[in-house]
């Protein structure tokens, strides 16, 4: 019995050492994969420039500088872009893209940031968005219906609604599932030695409570029109 325990301990130590050696080898030999969105290297910087379209359908837009909380929280080689789009009727869509570098912690779960901003996640659904590209493909996204109580200037509490749509994309890989993204990242790294450069793309809009479905429909149309401008086409599905 004692010999058996010693043998099991020895095997465990060998496996741990082998795993550590494999991880160390990957760390020093891995290469970054190509992004799944259009991004241009910035001379003298480890970051890349992401060009979200200025005009989409009848929306105009303004560039939103990277928030200090983002630049202070994300790894230094993270690339970021954000624009605020406004329709003629005042409906606004806030769009952002976060592109990881060599540190995968650039890509985080939205479950962490939205509740931290006071939003309650009331309902989740999956979206299938046809993209008319050559070749055409279907973009899979997650849509969340949100709500929050805000206090007005006169001290009254008012409930506001919101919708949040997002997905993750790398070179010819796309999913709205964070766990699936991590699984593919790991498998690609082990199989090819390449660390896929994933991007996290999101859209947010305020709306009146009860108008979430209408807001999601408008965002779907917006994504169908805007995604081909910055996201590289996926293989036909």
Buried (B, 14 or more C-beta within 10 A) or exposed (E): EEEEEEEEEEEEEEEEEEEEEEEEEEEEEBEEBEBBBBBEEEEEEEBBEBBBBEEBEEBEBEEBEBEEEBEEEBEEBBBBBBBBBBBEEEBBBBBBBBBBBBEBEBBBEBEEBBEEEEBEBEEEEEBEBEBEBEEEBEBBBBBBBBBBEEEEEEEEEEEBBBBBBBBBBBBEBBBBBBEEBBEBBEEBBEEEEBBBBBBBBBBBBBBEEEBBEEBBEBBBEBBBBBBBEBBBBBEEE
